[in-house]
Amino acid sequence: MSCVILDLDGTLLNTDGMFSEVLKTFLVKYGKEWDGREKHKIVGKTPLEEAAIIVEDYGLPCAKHEFVNEVKALPGANRLIKHLSCHGVPMALASNSHRATIESKISYQHGWKESFSVIVGSDEVRTGKPSPDIFLEAAKRLNMEPSSSLVIEDSVYVIGSYSLEFLFALLLKDKDSYVRIGVVAGKAAGMEVVAVPSLPKQTHRYIAADEVINSLLDLRPEKWGLPPFQDWIEGTLPSEPWYIGGPVVKGLGRGSKVLGIPTANLSTEGYSDVLSEHPSGVYFGWAGLSTRGVYKMVMSIGWNPYFDNAEKTIEPWLLHEFDEDFYDEELHLVIVGYIRPEANFPSLETLIAKIHEDRKVAERALDLPLYSKYRDDPYLKITSSKGQ
């Protein structure tokens, strides 16, 4: 591949969650509650226009810029953009949003506008996705052949300028189309496509893609002839530390009984932002128990495909032999790195073997100075049940 063409909403930016998480946070902060009365007003508006409507209608004592600034880049987005830019790989943004809306959204992300040499919106082509027009126009402006272009898409359908009649006809034809229109558009353009599903537990619907990955953290550019990342260290990807904590709760009865692995489960209540911000996968770091000390830790966040969880769970495994259970004891976690995406397994034995492999990776990595320094993080000695 000679260039990379990226979708924006749901692929690079968490705009899909803007009015579910960001809005709720702001309204609660100012003693308000979302009642849905602005839905019809914000359709087709830029983020700044949407923010202005919300701020005005609810009488929020904050600037509209403060609201829009809360829209976050998805995990791995900044890393990928910086990596490709540093290696001189031509990049384009190709979105079903209008050009002005795209530029408005990326203007709040440091360095993004300078990194993309081409931006194509649906108002600049004859037909938006699922037509290949947007991707073909992006390749043309990059002066690249479609066959040498790699598309990265989350494929969640953006209504854009499509009519309700079109949507209805599409869904009648194929009820699954709404989650893979971006992939279809990319393949129709004659390009290679990597799908990053933004809907949980939907990877089976992306068979048209050339590769399906859990998040941008799992993209391996070298598979596509692009420069590889150089930031993996002994099978781990370092991250800025993040913090969660609370009393240890009873889990689903699978740790010790089924897997022979005593996990110390945490309640997900109050951590919806953490669960939405971090991809499902295996992480590692340090765990502090309020009355026992600090221990190495490996942890899964996700749906546990083998058991097909109905909800996302947080399941740390403290890498120490304890003589007794410690339910209700305060547990604090400092997560410092990522190991792999969650995966399904053909048998319980292969699942258990992989978990123990994760343990070995975490144990070795946490001895490195890069990670061992966080053993003394003050958060591990805090008794509050709230994360930072």
C-alpha positions in Angstrom: 0.0 0.0 0.0 1.2 3.5 -0.9 -1.3 5.6 1.0 -3.9 5.4 3.8 -7.5 6.7 3.5 -9.3 7.0 6.9 -12.9 7.4 7.9 -13.4 10.0 10.7 -16.5 9.4 12.8 -16.2 6.2 14.8 -12.8 5.4 13.3 -10.6 8.3 14.6 -13.1 10.3 16.7 -15.5 9.1 19.3 -18.2 11.4 17.9 -20.8 8.5 18.1 -20.6 8.8 21.9 -20.6 12.6 22.0 -24.2 13.0 23.0 -24.4 9.9 25.1 -21.4 10.4 27.4 -20.0 14.0 26.9 -23.5 15.5 27.0 -24.6 13.6 30.0 -21.4 14.5 31.9 -21.8 18.2 31.2 -25.5 18.3 32.0 -25.0 16.4 35.3 -22.1 18.8 36.1 -24.4 21.7 35.9 -27.4 20.0 37.5 -29.3 19.4 34.3 -30.8 16.3 32.7 -31.0 15.3 29.0 -34.6 15.2 27.8 -34.0 14.8 24.0 -35.6 18.1 23.0 -32.7 19.2 20.9 -32.5 16.1 18.7 -34.2 17.7 15.7 -32.2 20.8 16.0 -28.7 19.2 15.8 -29.2 17.1 12.7 -26.7 18.1 10.1 -25.0 20.7 12.3 -21.2 21.0 12.8 -20.0 20.0 16.3 -19.6 23.7 17.2 -23.1 24.4 16.1 -24.4 21.5 18.0 -22.6 22.6 21.1 -24.0 26.1 20.8 -27.5 24.8 20.7 -27.1 22.6 23.8 -25.3 25.3 25.8 -28.0 27.9 24.9 -31.1 25.6 25.3 -30.0 24.3 28.7 -28.5 27.6 29.9 -25.1 26.0 30.6 -22.6 28.4 32.2 -19.8 27.3 29.9 -18.4 28.1 26.4 -19.4 26.0 23.5 -15.7 25.3 22.8 -15.4 23.7 26.2 -18.1 21.2 25.2 -16.6 20.3 21.8 -13.2 19.9 23.3 -14.5 16.9 25.2 -14.9 14.8 22.0 -11.9 12.4 22.2 -9.8 10.7 19.7 -10.3 6.9 19.8 -7.5 4.8 21.3 -4.6 4.5 18.8 -5.8 7.3 16.5 -3.2 9.9 17.5 -0.5 7.2 17.5 -1.4 6.0 14.0 -1.7 9.5 12.5 1.7 10.6 14.0 3.3 7.3 12.9 2.2 7.6 9.3 3.0 11.3 9.2 6.5 10.8 10.5 7.2 8.2 7.8 5.8 10.3 5.0 2.9 8.1 4.2 0.2 10.1 2.3 -3.1 10.2 4.2 -6.6 11.3 3.4 -9.8 11.7 5.3 -12.9 10.5 3.5 -16.1 11.0 5.4 -19.9 11.1 4.7 -20.0 14.3 6.6 -19.7 17.6 4.7 -16.3 19.1 4.3 -16.9 22.0 6.7 -18.1 19.6 9.3 -15.0 17.4 8.9 -12.7 20.4 9.3 -14.6 21.6 12.3 -14.2 18.3 14.0 -10.5 17.8 13.4 -9.7 21.5 14.3 -9.9 20.4 18.0 -7.3 17.6 17.5 -3.7 18.8 17.7 -1.7 18.2 14.6 -4.5 16.4 12.6 -5.2 19.1 10.1 -1.6 19.3 9.1 -1.2 15.5 8.8 -3.9 15.0 6.1 -3.0 16.2 2.7 -6.4 15.5 1.4 -9.9 15.8 2.9 -13.0 14.7 1.0 -16.6 15.2 2.3 -19.8 13.9 0.9 -20.7 17.3 -0.5 -17.7 17.1 -2.8 -18.7 14.0 -4.7 -21.8 12.9 -6.6 -22.8 10.2 -4.1 -21.6 9.4 -0.6 -20.9 6.0 0.9 -21.9 3.2 0.1 -20.9 4.5 -3.3 -17.1 4.3 -3.8 -17.0 8.0 -5.0 -15.5 9.4 -1.8 -12.6 6.9 -1.7 -11.9 7.2 -5.5 -11.8 11.0 -5.2 -9.4 10.8 -2.2 -7.1 8.5 -4.2 -7.2 10.8 -7.2 -6.3 13.9 -5.1 -3.5 11.9 -3.5 -2.3 11.0 -7.0 -2.4 7.3 -6.0 -3.9 4.2 -7.7 -7.0 2.8 -5.9 -5.3 -0.6 -5.8 -2.4 0.8 -3.7 -4.7 2.5 -1.2 -5.5 1.1 2.2 -8.9 2.1 3.7 -9.5 2.1 7.5 -13.2 2.2 8.4 -15.5 1.5 11.3 -18.4 1.1 8.9 -21.1 2.4 11.2 -23.6 4.0 8.9 -23.8 7.8 8.9 -27.1 9.1 7.6 -25.6 12.2 5.9 -27.8 13.3 3.0 -29.5 9.9 2.4 -33.3 9.8 2.4 -35.4 7.7 4.8 -36.7 5.9 1.7 -33.1 4.9 0.8 -32.4 3.7 4.3 -35.6 1.7 4.5 -34.9 0.0 1.1 -31.4 -0.8 2.1 -32.4 -2.4 5.4 -35.1 -4.4 3.7 -32.5 -5.8 1.3 -30.0 -6.6 4.0 -30.6 -6.0 7.7 -26.8 -6.1 8.3 -25.9 -3.4 5.8 -25.9 -0.6 8.3 -22.7 -1.9 9.9 -20.6 -2.4 6.8 -21.5 0.3 4.3 -18.0 1.8 4.6 -16.3 -1.5 3.9 -18.5 -2.1 0.9 -17.6 1.4 -0.4 -13.9 0.8 0.0 -14.0 -2.6 -1.7 -16.1 -1.1 -4.5 -13.3 1.4 -5.1 -10.9 -1.5 -5.6 -9.0 -0.8 -2.4 -7.8 -3.0 0.5 -10.0 -2.4 3.6 -9.3 -2.8 7.3 -12.5 -2.7 9.4 -12.5 -1.5 13.1 -16.0 -2.3 14.2 -17.4 0.3 16.6 -20.3 -1.9 17.5 -19.6 -4.6 20.1 -19.7 -8.2 19.2 -20.3 -7.5 15.5 -17.0 -8.7 13.9 -18.8 -11.6 12.1 -20.6 -9.1 9.9 -17.5 -7.7 8.3 -16.5 -10.6 6.1 -16.1 -8.2 3.1 -13.2 -6.5 4.8 -9.6 -7.7 4.1 -8.9 -7.6 7.9 -11.0 -6.9 11.0 -9.2 -5.6 14.1 -10.5 -4.8 17.5 -9.1 -1.3 17.7 -6.5 0.9 16.1 -4.1 -0.3 18.7 -4.1 -3.7 16.9 -3.2 -2.4 13.5 0.0 -3.9 12.1 1.1 -1.6 9.3 3.8 -4.0 8.1 1.1 -6.4 6.9 0.2 -3.8 4.3 3.8 -2.9 3.3 3.8 0.2 5.5 6.4 1.1 8.1 5.9 -0.9 11.3 5.3 0.6 14.7 8.5 0.6 16.9 6.8 1.2 20.3 6.0 -2.4 21.3 8.2 -3.6 24.1 8.5 -7.3 24.9 5.0 -8.0 23.7 3.4 -4.9 25.4 2.3 -1.5 24.3 3.0 1.2 26.8 0.2 3.7 27.6 -0.3 6.7 29.8 -1.4 5.3 33.2 -5.1 5.2 33.9 -6.8 4.5 37.2 -9.8 2.6 38.4 -10.7 1.3 41.8 -13.4 0.1 44.2 -14.4 -2.8 46.4 -13.8 -6.3 45.2 -17.1 -7.8 44.2 -18.3 -11.4 43.4 -18.0 -12.1 39.7 -19.7 -14.6 37.5 -18.2 -17.6 39.3 -15.8 -18.5 36.5 -12.4 -17.4 37.8 -11.5 -19.9 40.4 -14.1 -22.5 39.7 -13.9 -22.9 35.9 -10.6 -21.4 35.0 -8.6 -22.0 38.1 -7.7 -18.3 38.0 -8.8 -16.2 41.0 -9.8 -12.9 39.5 -10.7 -9.9 41.8 -13.6 -8.4 40.0 -14.6 -4.7 40.1 -18.0 -3.3 39.6 -18.5 -1.5 36.3 -20.9 1.0 38.0 -19.5 4.5 37.6 -17.0 3.4 35.0 -19.0 3.6 31.8 -16.6 6.2 30.5 -13.6 3.9 31.1 -15.4 1.0 29.4 -16.3 3.1 26.3 -12.9 4.8 26.1 -10.7 1.6 26.3 -11.1 -1.2 23.8 -11.9 -4.7 24.9 -8.6 -6.5 25.6 -5.9 -7.6 28.0 -4.1 -4.9 30.0 -1.6 -5.0 32.9 -0.2 -2.8 35.7 -0.2 -2.6 39.4 -2.9 -3.4 42.0 -3.1 -2.0 45.5 -5.2 -3.7 48.2 -6.0 -1.4 51.1 -4.8 -3.8 53.8 -2.3 -6.1 52.0 0.0 -4.2 49.7 0.9 -3.8 46.0 1.0 -6.6 43.5 1.6 -7.1 39.8 -1.7 -7.4 37.9 -3.0 -8.5 34.5 -6.6 -7.7 33.6 -9.2 -8.2 31.0 -11.8 -5.6 30.0 -14.5 -6.9 27.6 -17.2 -9.3 26.7 -15.2 -12.6 27.2 -16.3 -14.1 23.8 -15.8 -17.7 25.0 -18.5 -17.1 27.7 -20.4 -14.6 25.6 -21.0 -12.0 28.4 -24.1 -9.9 28.1 -22.2 -6.9 29.6 -18.6 -5.7 29.6 -16.7 -6.7 32.7 -13.5 -5.6 34.5 -11.6 -8.7 35.7 -8.1 -8.1 37.2 -5.9 -11.1 38.2 -3.5 -10.2 41.0 -0.3 -12.2 40.4 0.1 -13.4 44.0 -0.9 -16.5 46.0 -3.5 -15.4 48.6 -4.6 -17.7 51.4 -8.1 -16.3 51.5 -10.7 -14.3 49.6 -10.9 -10.5 50.0 -14.4 -9.6 48.9 -15.4 -6.0 49.8 -11.7 -5.0 50.3 -10.8 -1.8 48.5 -8.8 -2.4 45.3 -6.9 0.2 43.3 -5.5 -0.4 39.8 -2.9 1.6 37.9 -3.0 0.3 34.3 0.2 1.0 32.4 0.1 -1.0 29.2 -1.8 -3.2 26.7 -1.0 -6.8 25.6 -3.6 -7.9 23.1 -7.3 -7.7 22.0 -9.8 -10.0 23.5 -10.4 -13.2 21.4 -12.5 -16.3 21.2 -11.0 -19.7 21.7 -11.9 -23.2 20.4 -11.7 -24.7 23.9 -11.5 -24.0 27.6 -8.0 -25.4 27.6 -6.7 -23.0 24.9 -8.4 -20.1 26.8 -6.6 -21.0 30.0 -3.3 -21.4 28.3 -3.6 -17.9 26.7 -4.5 -16.4 30.1 -1.3 -17.9 31.6 0.7 -16.6 28.6 -0.7 -13.1 29.3 0.4 -13.5 33.0 4.0 -14.3 31.9 4.1 -11.3 29.5 2.8 -9.0 32.3 5.2 -10.4 34.9 8.2 -9.9 32.7 7.2 -6.4 31.5 6.5 -5.1 35.0 10.1 -5.7 35.9 11.2 -3.2 33.3 12.0 0.3 34.7 9.4 1.8 32.2 6.6 0.0 34.1 8.1 -0.8 37.5 8.2 2.9 38.5 4.4 3.0 38.8 4.6 0.5 41.7 5.0 3.6 43.9 2.1 5.5 42.4 0.2 7.2 45.3 -3.1 6.0 44.0 -2.3 2.5 45.0 -2.3 3.6 48.6 -5.6 5.6 48.5 -8.6 4.2 50.3 -11.2 6.0 48.3 -13.5 3.9 46.1 -13.4 6.4 43.3 -11.0 6.3 40.4 -9.0 9.3 39.3 
